[in-house]
Amino acid sequence: MEIIIQPDAEAATAVASHIVSQLLRNKPNAVLGLATGRTTVGLYRVLAQMKLDWSGVTTFNLDEYVGLPPEHAQSYHTFMRENLFRHVNVSPENTHIPDGTSGNIVELCEQYETQIRAAGGIDLQILGIGTDGHIGFNEPTSSLASRTRLKTLTQQTHEDNACYFGGADKVPDHVITMGLGTIMEARQCLLLAFGAKKARAIASTVEGPITSINPASILQMHPKVTVCLDRAAAADLKRADYYRWAYANKPGWQKF
Ligand code: F6R
């Protein structure tokens, strides 16, 4: 794991956008795994401003709320359309987000896995993290080997996302999410976290034990993970000085 601590979210986003843009320049037909949420809004804005060529890019989103149609204001279809897709030249047929209104979720999840495999697998998976340590919507106690499936959101996630729905009780209870096993098959992962509320989850993910109670901790088993943090999200890391030193003294051959 490479831990990159920047003074603020803007600087951490700049580092993350550099990683994504390098991939798109080096591999015009890259397959990107995409996350939604506050953390990624700035990243997508910067990427859109870069005027990259997305015409050959394929995308797979991590998750969607069950029961929300694509045109719903809080669906992740809407989030992606508004924050990224309508600003870049990605082909709509190359973008994939689970259909939260599917009448056969089991089949849909199997198809999603098949589609990812058929696209050649995910080159770079962008991730945010929940205050309870979820990535995608793999909530605590998710199987570390899980695949795309239906999950039930925790009370914590209901509360964290209450502002979008006008109350925790109005947040959908169920979601379709890529599994931890699915995420772990991406060739590279890029985890972003900003703000003091994420500090505990980040410390457990980077320095804690690997446990399904903190699902993001499975990333310790991934061979290529970059974690981009602002100072507040890094506040509980015991070895922050080492991560800072390692990044500042990164040898030229190791730079992206
Ligand atoms: C959403 C997703 C989630 C979010 C996480 C953080 O697609 O994958 O894991 O990344 O809930 O959300 P924010 O960025 O809103 O704090």
py3Dmol code that shows the C-alpha trace and the ligand (Angstrom):
import py3Dmol

protein = """\
ATOM      1  CA  MET A   1       0.000   0.000   0.000  1.00  0.00           C
ATOM      2  CA  GLU A   2       1.225   3.448  -0.841  1.00  0.00           C
ATOM      3  CA  ILE A   3      -0.116   6.076   1.555  1.00  0.00           C
ATOM      4  CA  ILE A   4      -0.054   9.636   0.176  1.00  0.00           C
ATOM      5  CA  ILE A   5      -0.929  12.340   2.705  1.00  0.00           C
ATOM      6  CA  GLN A   6      -1.613  15.807   1.322  1.00  0.00           C
ATOM      7  CA  PRO A   7      -2.446  19.034   3.167  1.00  0.00           C
ATOM      8  CA  ASP A   8      -6.043  19.125   1.914  1.00  0.00           C
ATOM      9  CA  ALA A   9      -8.623  17.326  -0.199  1.00  0.00           C
ATOM     10  CA  GLU A  10      -7.829  19.426  -3.266  1.00  0.00           C
ATOM     11  CA  ALA A  11      -4.163  18.394  -3.238  1.00  0.00           C
ATOM     12  CA  ALA A  12      -5.030  14.727  -2.586  1.00  0.00           C
ATOM     13  CA  THR A  13      -7.544  14.858  -5.446  1.00  0.00           C
ATOM     14  CA  ALA A  14      -4.845  16.274  -7.737  1.00  0.00           C
ATOM     15  CA  VAL A  15      -2.613  13.265  -6.989  1.00  0.00           C
ATOM     16  CA  ALA A  16      -5.512  10.864  -7.612  1.00  0.00           C
ATOM     17  CA  SER A  17      -6.482  12.596 -10.869  1.00  0.00           C
ATOM     18  CA  HIS A  18      -2.895  12.256 -12.051  1.00  0.00           C
ATOM     19  CA  ILE A  19      -3.039   8.478 -11.497  1.00  0.00           C
ATOM     20  CA  VAL A  20      -6.315   8.145 -13.414  1.00  0.00           C
ATOM     21  CA  SER A  21      -5.243  10.431 -16.268  1.00  0.00           C
ATOM     22  CA  GLN A  22      -1.936   8.575 -16.689  1.00  0.00           C
ATOM     23  CA  LEU A  23      -3.860   5.343 -17.120  1.00  0.00           C
ATOM     24  CA  LEU A  24      -6.244   6.833 -19.687  1.00  0.00           C
ATOM     25  CA  ARG A  25      -3.322   8.280 -21.662  1.00  0.00           C
ATOM     26  CA  ASN A  26      -1.327   5.044 -21.561  1.00  0.00           C
ATOM     27  CA  LYS A  27      -4.296   2.760 -22.170  1.00  0.00           C
ATOM     28  CA  PRO A  28      -7.080   4.464 -24.174  1.00  0.00           C
ATOM     29  CA  ASN A  29      -9.308   1.372 -23.828  1.00  0.00           C
ATOM     30  CA  ALA A  30      -8.881   1.179 -20.042  1.00  0.00           C
ATOM     31  CA  VAL A  31     -11.566  -0.341 -17.837  1.00  0.00           C
ATOM     32  CA  LEU A  32     -12.301   1.879 -14.833  1.00  0.00           C
ATOM     33  CA  GLY A  33     -14.172   0.920 -11.681  1.00  0.00           C
ATOM     34  CA  LEU A  34     -16.015   3.963 -10.358  1.00  0.00           C
ATOM     35  CA  ALA A  35     -17.290   5.014  -6.943  1.00  0.00           C
ATOM     36  CA  THR A  36     -19.861   7.665  -6.084  1.00  0.00           C
ATOM     37  CA  GLY A  37     -20.199   9.917  -3.024  1.00  0.00           C
ATOM     38  CA  ARG A  38     -18.898  13.292  -1.823  1.00  0.00           C
ATOM     39  CA  THR A  39     -15.281  12.135  -1.930  1.00  0.00           C
ATOM     40  CA  THR A  40     -15.294  11.540  -5.672  1.00  0.00           C
ATOM     41  CA  VAL A  41     -17.080  14.724  -6.787  1.00  0.00           C
ATOM     42  CA  GLY A  42     -13.861  16.763  -6.939  1.00  0.00           C
ATOM     43  CA  LEU A  43     -11.964  13.963  -8.690  1.00  0.00           C
ATOM     44  CA  TYR A  44     -14.562  13.734 -11.457  1.00  0.00           C
ATOM     45  CA  ARG A  45     -14.606  17.529 -11.821  1.00  0.00           C
ATOM     46  CA  VAL A  46     -10.817  17.638 -12.261  1.00  0.00           C
ATOM     47  CA  LEU A  47     -10.854  14.678 -14.668  1.00  0.00           C
ATOM     48  CA  ALA A  48     -13.564  16.350 -16.768  1.00  0.00           C
ATOM     49  CA  GLN A  49     -11.477  19.553 -16.925  1.00  0.00           C
ATOM     50  CA  MET A  50      -8.477  17.580 -18.206  1.00  0.00           C
ATOM     51  CA  LYS A  51     -10.215  16.982 -21.548  1.00  0.00           C
ATOM     52  CA  LEU A  52      -9.042  13.378 -21.740  1.00  0.00           C
ATOM     53  CA  ASP A  53     -10.261  11.020 -24.449  1.00  0.00           C
ATOM     54  CA  TRP A  54     -12.841   8.703 -22.898  1.00  0.00           C
ATOM     55  CA  SER A  55     -14.140   7.328 -26.213  1.00  0.00           C
ATOM     56  CA  GLY A  56     -12.491   3.915 -25.726  1.00  0.00           C
ATOM     57  CA  VAL A  57     -12.953   3.731 -21.949  1.00  0.00           C
ATOM     58  CA  THR A  58     -15.301   1.234 -20.275  1.00  0.00           C
ATOM     59  CA  THR A  59     -16.646   1.875 -16.779  1.00  0.00           C
ATOM     60  CA  PHE A  60     -18.249  -0.241 -14.070  1.00  0.00           C
ATOM     61  CA  ASN A  61     -19.749   1.423 -11.009  1.00  0.00           C
ATOM     62  CA  LEU A  62     -19.484  -0.212  -7.631  1.00  0.00           C
ATOM     63  CA  ASP A  63     -23.072   0.018  -6.512  1.00  0.00           C
ATOM     64  CA  GLU A  64     -26.651   1.260  -6.747  1.00  0.00           C
ATOM     65  CA  TYR A  65     -29.600   1.577  -4.354  1.00  0.00           C
ATOM     66  CA  VAL A  66     -32.273  -1.077  -4.742  1.00  0.00           C
ATOM     67  CA  GLY A  67     -35.611   0.431  -5.748  1.00  0.00           C
ATOM     68  CA  LEU A  68     -34.296   3.694  -7.221  1.00  0.00           C
ATOM     69  CA  PRO A  69     -34.901   4.081 -10.955  1.00  0.00           C
ATOM     70  CA  PRO A  70     -31.996   5.546 -12.988  1.00  0.00           C
ATOM     71  CA  GLU A  71     -33.730   8.935 -13.273  1.00  0.00           C
ATOM     72  CA  HIS A  72     -34.203   9.277  -9.470  1.00  0.00           C
ATOM     73  CA  ALA A  73     -32.317  12.322  -8.163  1.00  0.00           C
ATOM     74  CA  GLN A  74     -30.390  10.243  -5.604  1.00  0.00           C
ATOM     75  CA  SER A  75     -29.655   7.235  -7.803  1.00  0.00           C
ATOM     76  CA  TYR A  76     -26.034   6.585  -8.623  1.00  0.00           C
ATOM     77  CA  HIS A  77     -27.028   6.634 -12.305  1.00  0.00           C
ATOM     78  CA  THR A  78     -27.929  10.304 -11.798  1.00  0.00           C
ATOM     79  CA  PHE A  79     -24.784  10.958  -9.745  1.00  0.00           C
ATOM     80  CA  MET A  80     -22.546   9.597 -12.505  1.00  0.00           C
ATOM     81  CA  ARG A  81     -24.425  11.372 -15.285  1.00  0.00           C
ATOM     82  CA  GLU A  82     -24.259  14.724 -13.498  1.00  0.00           C
ATOM     83  CA  ASN A  83     -20.742  14.495 -12.088  1.00  0.00           C
ATOM     84  CA  LEU A  84     -18.856  12.770 -14.897  1.00  0.00           C
ATOM     85  CA  PHE A  85     -20.549  11.144 -17.871  1.00  0.00           C
ATOM     86  CA  ARG A  86     -22.196  14.238 -19.334  1.00  0.00           C
ATOM     87  CA  HIS A  87     -18.880  16.138 -19.167  1.00  0.00           C
ATOM     88  CA  VAL A  88     -16.697  13.597 -21.030  1.00  0.00           C
ATOM     89  CA  ASN A  89     -16.915  11.701 -24.337  1.00  0.00           C
ATOM     90  CA  VAL A  90     -17.514   8.264 -22.813  1.00  0.00           C
ATOM     91  CA  SER A  91     -19.896   6.088 -24.879  1.00  0.00           C
ATOM     92  CA  PRO A  92     -23.075   5.422 -22.890  1.00  0.00           C
ATOM     93  CA  GLU A  93     -23.007   1.761 -23.987  1.00  0.00           C
ATOM     94  CA  ASN A  94     -19.584   1.416 -22.318  1.00  0.00           C
ATOM     95  CA  THR A  95     -20.828   2.583 -18.915  1.00  0.00           C
ATOM     96  CA  HIS A  96     -22.251   0.058 -16.466  1.00  0.00           C
ATOM     97  CA  ILE A  97     -24.150   0.647 -13.222  1.00  0.00           C
ATOM     98  CA  PRO A  98     -26.272  -2.040 -11.542  1.00  0.00           C
ATOM     99  CA  ASP A  99     -30.004  -1.580 -12.209  1.00  0.00           C
ATOM    100  CA  GLY A 100     -31.628  -1.029  -8.821  1.00  0.00           C
ATOM    101  CA  THR A 101     -35.060  -1.761 -10.268  1.00  0.00           C
ATOM    102  CA  SER A 102     -34.198  -5.193 -11.658  1.00  0.00           C
ATOM    103  CA  GLY A 103     -36.807  -7.874 -11.047  1.00  0.00           C
ATOM    104  CA  ASN A 104     -34.077 -10.514 -10.827  1.00  0.00           C
ATOM    105  CA  ILE A 105     -31.208  -9.215  -8.731  1.00  0.00           C
ATOM    106  CA  VAL A 106     -29.443 -12.565  -8.457  1.00  0.00           C
ATOM    107  CA  GLU A 107     -29.248 -12.874 -12.240  1.00  0.00           C
ATOM    108  CA  LEU A 108     -28.280  -9.214 -12.620  1.00  0.00           C
ATOM    109  CA  CYS A 109     -25.367  -9.671 -10.206  1.00  0.00           C
ATOM    110  CA  GLU A 110     -24.112 -12.726 -12.067  1.00  0.00           C
ATOM    111  CA  GLN A 111     -24.354 -10.830 -15.353  1.00  0.00           C
ATOM    112  CA  TYR A 112     -22.451  -7.886 -13.859  1.00  0.00           C
ATOM    113  CA  GLU A 113     -19.569 -10.184 -12.925  1.00  0.00           C
ATOM    114  CA  THR A 114     -19.664 -11.714 -16.432  1.00  0.00           C
ATOM    115  CA  GLN A 115     -19.615  -8.261 -18.035  1.00  0.00           C
ATOM    116  CA  ILE A 116     -16.577  -7.215 -15.981  1.00  0.00           C
ATOM    117  CA  ARG A 117     -14.746 -10.388 -16.995  1.00  0.00           C
ATOM    118  CA  ALA A 118     -15.767  -9.957 -20.665  1.00  0.00           C
ATOM    119  CA  ALA A 119     -14.345  -6.417 -20.617  1.00  0.00           C
ATOM    120  CA  GLY A 120     -10.985  -7.879 -19.564  1.00  0.00           C
ATOM    121  CA  GLY A 121     -11.276  -7.031 -15.870  1.00  0.00           C
ATOM    122  CA  ILE A 122     -10.923  -3.667 -14.143  1.00  0.00           C
ATOM    123  CA  ASP A 123      -7.609  -1.837 -14.646  1.00  0.00           C
ATOM    124  CA  LEU A 124      -8.138   0.753 -11.927  1.00  0.00           C
ATOM    125  CA  GLN A 125     -10.801   0.699  -9.207  1.00  0.00           C
ATOM    126  CA  ILE A 126     -11.575   4.074  -7.627  1.00  0.00           C
ATOM    127  CA  LEU A 127     -12.814   3.724  -4.035  1.00  0.00           C
ATOM    128  CA  GLY A 128     -14.194   5.906  -1.266  1.00  0.00           C
ATOM    129  CA  ILE A 129     -14.616   4.555   2.261  1.00  0.00           C
ATOM    130  CA  GLY A 130     -17.548   4.637   4.655  1.00  0.00           C
ATOM    131  CA  THR A 131     -17.130   5.755   8.259  1.00  0.00           C
ATOM    132  CA  ASP A 132     -17.826   2.096   9.137  1.00  0.00           C
ATOM    133  CA  GLY A 133     -15.043   0.897   6.817  1.00  0.00           C
ATOM    134  CA  HIS A 134     -17.169  -0.143   3.862  1.00  0.00           C
ATOM    135  CA  ILE A 135     -15.850  -0.010   0.298  1.00  0.00           C
ATOM    136  CA  GLY A 136     -18.496  -0.220  -2.358  1.00  0.00           C
ATOM    137  CA  PHE A 137     -21.389  -1.031  -0.047  1.00  0.00           C
ATOM    138  CA  ASN A 138     -19.634  -3.994   1.528  1.00  0.00           C
ATOM    139  CA  GLU A 139     -20.711  -3.325   5.069  1.00  0.00           C
ATOM    140  CA  PRO A 140     -18.956  -4.747   8.166  1.00  0.00           C
ATOM    141  CA  THR A 141     -19.105  -8.581   8.245  1.00  0.00           C
ATOM    142  CA  SER A 142     -19.187  -8.778   4.440  1.00  0.00           C
ATOM    143  CA  SER A 143     -17.396 -11.878   3.238  1.00  0.00           C
ATOM    144  CA  LEU A 144     -13.867 -10.971   2.234  1.00  0.00           C
ATOM    145  CA  ALA A 145     -14.431 -13.183  -0.828  1.00  0.00           C
ATOM    146  CA  SER A 146     -17.844 -11.736  -1.738  1.00  0.00           C
ATOM    147  CA  ARG A 147     -19.015 -11.091  -5.296  1.00  0.00           C
ATOM    148  CA  THR A 148     -21.603  -8.665  -6.678  1.00  0.00           C
ATOM    149  CA  ARG A 149     -24.780  -9.144  -4.656  1.00  0.00           C
ATOM    150  CA  LEU A 150     -27.557  -7.580  -2.598  1.00  0.00           C
ATOM    151  CA  LYS A 151     -26.503  -6.031   0.732  1.00  0.00           C
ATOM    152  CA  THR A 152     -28.340  -4.393   3.622  1.00  0.00           C
ATOM    153  CA  LEU A 153     -27.013  -0.989   4.704  1.00  0.00           C
ATOM    154  CA  THR A 154     -25.978  -0.471   8.324  1.00  0.00           C
ATOM    155  CA  GLN A 155     -27.615   2.136  10.546  1.00  0.00           C
ATOM    156  CA  GLN A 156     -24.354   4.105  10.351  1.00  0.00           C
ATOM    157  CA  THR A 157     -24.549   4.312   6.553  1.00  0.00           C
ATOM    158  CA  HIS A 158     -28.234   5.266   6.743  1.00  0.00           C
ATOM    159  CA  GLU A 159     -27.189   8.160   8.990  1.00  0.00           C
ATOM    160  CA  ASP A 160     -24.189   9.127   6.869  1.00  0.00           C
ATOM    161  CA  ASN A 161     -26.363   9.374   3.748  1.00  0.00           C
ATOM    162  CA  ALA A 162     -29.484  10.797   5.447  1.00  0.00           C
ATOM    163  CA  CYS A 163     -28.782  14.299   4.121  1.00  0.00           C
ATOM    164  CA  TYR A 164     -29.430  13.145   0.531  1.00  0.00           C
ATOM    165  CA  PHE A 165     -32.810  11.628   1.334  1.00  0.00           C
ATOM    166  CA  GLY A 166     -34.175  13.979   4.007  1.00  0.00           C
ATOM    167  CA  GLY A 167     -33.714  11.524   6.898  1.00  0.00           C
ATOM    168  CA  ALA A 168     -31.968   8.260   7.761  1.00  0.00           C
ATOM    169  CA  ASP A 169     -35.259   6.364   7.598  1.00  0.00           C
ATOM    170  CA  LYS A 170     -35.704   7.435   3.960  1.00  0.00           C
ATOM    171  CA  VAL A 171     -32.365   5.996   2.800  1.00  0.00           C
ATOM    172  CA  PRO A 172     -33.050   2.730   0.945  1.00  0.00           C
ATOM    173  CA  ASP A 173     -32.226  -0.293   3.111  1.00  0.00           C
ATOM    174  CA  HIS A 174     -30.797  -2.394   0.304  1.00  0.00           C
ATOM    175  CA  VAL A 175     -28.164  -1.958  -2.353  1.00  0.00           C
ATOM    176  CA  ILE A 176     -26.500  -3.930  -5.110  1.00  0.00           C
ATOM    177  CA  THR A 177     -22.732  -3.809  -4.698  1.00  0.00           C
ATOM    178  CA  MET A 178     -19.654  -5.338  -6.227  1.00  0.00           C
ATOM    179  CA  GLY A 179     -18.162  -7.717  -3.664  1.00  0.00           C
ATOM    180  CA  LEU A 180     -14.825  -7.482  -1.921  1.00  0.00           C
ATOM    181  CA  GLY A 181     -13.625 -10.404  -4.042  1.00  0.00           C
ATOM    182  CA  THR A 182     -14.686  -8.490  -7.158  1.00  0.00           C
ATOM    183  CA  ILE A 183     -12.849  -5.342  -6.045  1.00  0.00           C
ATOM    184  CA  MET A 184      -9.729  -7.343  -5.187  1.00  0.00           C
ATOM    185  CA  GLU A 185      -9.502  -8.573  -8.789  1.00  0.00           C
ATOM    186  CA  ALA A 186      -8.965  -5.028 -10.094  1.00  0.00           C
ATOM    187  CA  ARG A 187      -5.367  -4.630 -11.232  1.00  0.00           C
ATOM    188  CA  GLN A 188      -4.973  -1.436  -9.203  1.00  0.00           C
ATOM    189  CA  CYS A 189      -7.020   0.268  -6.478  1.00  0.00           C
ATOM    190  CA  LEU A 190      -7.117   3.971  -5.675  1.00  0.00           C
ATOM    191  CA  LEU A 191      -8.713   4.772  -2.309  1.00  0.00           C
ATOM    192  CA  LEU A 192      -9.576   8.365  -1.427  1.00  0.00           C
ATOM    193  CA  ALA A 193     -10.628   9.668   2.000  1.00  0.00           C
ATOM    194  CA  PHE A 194     -11.039  13.200   3.244  1.00  0.00           C
ATOM    195  CA  GLY A 195     -12.060  14.687   6.586  1.00  0.00           C
ATOM    196  CA  ALA A 196     -11.817  13.788  10.258  1.00  0.00           C
ATOM    197  CA  LYS A 197     -14.852  11.484  10.075  1.00  0.00           C
ATOM    198  CA  LYS A 198     -12.816   9.046   7.980  1.00  0.00           C
ATOM    199  CA  ALA A 199      -9.730   9.017  10.245  1.00  0.00           C
ATOM    200  CA  ARG A 200     -10.688   5.976  12.299  1.00  0.00           C
ATOM    201  CA  ALA A 201     -11.710   3.857   9.299  1.00  0.00           C
ATOM    202  CA  ILE A 202      -8.494   4.790   7.497  1.00  0.00           C
ATOM    203  CA  ALA A 203      -6.271   3.926  10.480  1.00  0.00           C
ATOM    204  CA  SER A 204      -7.983   0.522  10.797  1.00  0.00           C
ATOM    205  CA  THR A 205      -7.702  -0.087   7.058  1.00  0.00           C
ATOM    206  CA  VAL A 206      -4.017   0.757   6.796  1.00  0.00           C
ATOM    207  CA  GLU A 207      -2.663  -0.306  10.184  1.00  0.00           C
ATOM    208  CA  GLY A 208      -5.290  -2.578  11.712  1.00  0.00           C
ATOM    209  CA  PRO A 209      -5.895  -6.297  11.341  1.00  0.00           C
ATOM    210  CA  ILE A 210      -7.516  -7.752   8.223  1.00  0.00           C
ATOM    211  CA  THR A 211     -11.061  -8.401   9.316  1.00  0.00           C
ATOM    212  CA  SER A 212     -14.536  -8.379   7.821  1.00  0.00           C
ATOM    213  CA  ILE A 213     -15.540  -6.007  10.640  1.00  0.00           C
ATOM    214  CA  ASN A 214     -13.531  -3.424   8.718  1.00  0.00           C
ATOM    215  CA  PRO A 215     -14.105  -4.532   5.107  1.00  0.00           C
ATOM    216  CA  ALA A 216     -11.609  -2.076   3.560  1.00  0.00           C
ATOM    217  CA  SER A 217      -8.813  -3.834   5.471  1.00  0.00           C
ATOM    218  CA  ILE A 218      -8.846  -6.565   2.790  1.00  0.00           C
ATOM    219  CA  LEU A 219      -6.972  -4.051   0.622  1.00  0.00           C
ATOM    220  CA  GLN A 220      -3.850  -4.946   2.628  1.00  0.00           C
ATOM    221  CA  MET A 221      -3.853  -8.170   0.588  1.00  0.00           C
ATOM    222  CA  HIS A 222      -3.942  -6.310  -2.751  1.00  0.00           C
ATOM    223  CA  PRO A 223      -0.600  -5.930  -4.556  1.00  0.00           C
ATOM    224  CA  LYS A 224      -1.216  -2.395  -5.876  1.00  0.00           C
ATOM    225  CA  VAL A 225      -3.174   0.070  -3.754  1.00  0.00           C
ATOM    226  CA  THR A 226      -2.689   3.832  -3.534  1.00  0.00           C
ATOM    227  CA  VAL A 227      -4.410   5.680  -0.688  1.00  0.00           C
ATOM    228  CA  CYS A 228      -4.816   9.456  -1.168  1.00  0.00           C
ATOM    229  CA  LEU A 229      -5.651  11.293   2.060  1.00  0.00           C
ATOM    230  CA  ASP A 230      -5.993  14.810   3.363  1.00  0.00           C
ATOM    231  CA  ARG A 231      -4.392  15.653   6.696  1.00  0.00           C
ATOM    232  CA  ALA A 232      -7.619  15.134   8.673  1.00  0.00           C
ATOM    233  CA  ALA A 233      -8.300  11.644   7.301  1.00  0.00           C
ATOM    234  CA  ALA A 234      -4.680  10.688   8.087  1.00  0.00           C
ATOM    235  CA  ALA A 235      -4.847  12.007  11.672  1.00  0.00           C
ATOM    236  CA  ASP A 236      -5.079   8.586  13.395  1.00  0.00           C
ATOM    237  CA  LEU A 237      -2.268   6.917  11.427  1.00  0.00           C
ATOM    238  CA  LYS A 238       0.541   5.927  13.783  1.00  0.00           C
ATOM    239  CA  ARG A 239       3.155   5.781  11.028  1.00  0.00           C
ATOM    240  CA  ALA A 240       2.184   8.950   9.173  1.00  0.00           C
ATOM    241  CA  ASP A 241       5.739  10.325   9.367  1.00  0.00           C
ATOM    242  CA  TYR A 242       7.055   7.238   7.577  1.00  0.00           C
ATOM    243  CA  TYR A 243       4.420   7.474   4.820  1.00  0.00           C
ATOM    244  CA  ARG A 244       5.217  11.158   4.309  1.00  0.00           C
ATOM    245  CA  TRP A 245       8.946  10.495   4.175  1.00  0.00           C
ATOM    246  CA  ALA A 246       8.558   7.569   1.792  1.00  0.00           C
ATOM    247  CA  TYR A 247       6.449   9.651  -0.602  1.00  0.00           C
ATOM    248  CA  ALA A 248       8.757  12.675  -0.442  1.00  0.00           C
ATOM    249  CA  ASN A 249      11.774  10.464  -1.120  1.00  0.00           C
ATOM    250  CA  LYS A 250      10.224   8.230  -3.736  1.00  0.00           C
ATOM    251  CA  PRO A 251      12.912   7.147  -6.199  1.00  0.00           C
ATOM    252  CA  GLY A 252      12.418   8.250  -9.815  1.00  0.00           C
ATOM    253  CA  TRP A 253      11.896   4.698 -11.075  1.00  0.00           C
ATOM    254  CA  GLN A 254       8.979   4.303  -8.672  1.00  0.00           C
ATOM    255  CA  LYS A 255       7.117   7.442  -9.747  1.00  0.00           C
ATOM    256  CA  PHE A 256       4.028   6.998 -11.861  1.00  0.00           C
TER     257      PHE A 256
END
"""
ligand_1 = """\
16
F6R
C -20.375 4.618 -3.270
C -19.373 3.854 -2.541
C -19.194 4.099 -1.073
C -18.670 5.503 -0.800
C -18.537 5.720 0.716
C -18.022 7.108 1.033
O -20.363 4.272 -4.635
O -18.725 3.037 -3.107
O -18.286 3.158 -0.568
O -17.431 5.667 -1.422
O -19.777 5.543 1.310
O -18.978 8.042 0.677
P -18.649 9.592 0.755
O -17.615 9.859 -0.275
O -19.958 10.250 0.430
O -18.184 9.867 2.123
"""
view = py3Dmol.view(width=600, height=400)
view.addModel(protein, "pdb")
view.setStyle({"model": 0}, {"cartoon": {"style": "trace"}})
view.addModel(ligand_1, "xyz")
view.setStyle({"model": 1}, {"stick": {}})
view.zoomTo()
view.show()
